[in-house]
Amino acid sequence: MTLVWVLLLWLGPAHSVLNMEAEACRAGLMEAEACRAGLLLGIHQGWYEIDIESDSAILIAVLNSSKKDFSEVSRILDDCKNYFNAL
């Protein structure tokens, strides 16, 4: 029992940091999903001009970049880029 308690205490801060990184990753995923959903809504409504505003500088930089993205959300970002080109 003591060994388990010591192990949990030792892993505590590392688990905290990993949890924060996971939360940041989920936030980026949700931001990309919101971007894609907004673009789809605009396309279905027949809008010809759509402005995307975000507080995520990384998301905007990736959307403006022509480089291939290999992140976890690359398919969503590729969809967003393709929707922009379809307008």
BAGUTOR-649945 format. One line per 10 residues: for each residue x negated, y negated, z negated of C-alpha. Coordinates in steps of 0.05 Angstrom, whole numbers, m for minus. Example, Ala and Ser with C-alpha at 12.3 -4.5 7.8 and 13.67 -1.06 7.14 Angstrom:
m246 90 m156 | m273 21 m143
//
This chain:
0 0 0 | m56 m48 m16 | m90 m36 51 | m26 m52 88 | m16 m117 49 | m88 m138 63 | m80 m122 136 | m16 m163 140 | m50 m222 106 | m109 m216 154
m64 m214 216 | m20 m270 192 | m56 m330 223 | m72 m293 287 | 0 m272 294 | 21 m344 283 | m24 m369 339 | m1 m314 386 | 71 m330 370 | 59 m404 386
28 m385 453 | 88 m340 468 | 135 m398 451 | 97 m444 498 | 100 m392 553 | 175 m384 543 | 184 m460 545 | 147 m463 612 | 190 m407 638 | 254 m442 617
230 m507 648 | 217 m471 714 | 284 m436 711 | 320 m502 699 | 284 m532 759 | 305 m474 803 | 377 m477 778 | 380 m552 790 | 353 m545 861 | 403 m490 876
460 m532 850 | 439 m590 893 | 433 m546 955 | 501 m515 944 | 531 m585 934 | 501 m606 1001 | 454 m658 973 | 399 m679 1021 | 353 m713 971 | 337 m685 902
289 m715 852 | 261 m669 799 | 242 m702 733 | 207 m663 678 | 166 m676 616 | 123 m617 637 | 63 m646 674 | 39 m575 690 | 105 m557 724 | 104 m620 766
30 m610 784 | 43 m538 806 | 104 m559 847 | 63 m612 882 | 4 m565 894 | m5 m525 957 | m49 m474 921 | m22 m404 909 | 1 m395 837 | m10 m329 801
22 m345 735 | 79 m308 703 | 129 m356 733 | 99 m358 802 | 161 m327 836 | 206 m380 805 | 158 m435 826 | 154 m406 896 | 229 m408 900 | 229 m481 879
178 m498 932 | 219 m461 985 | 283 m497 964 | 247 m564 970 | 225 m546 1040 | 297 m526 1058 | 324 m595 1042
//
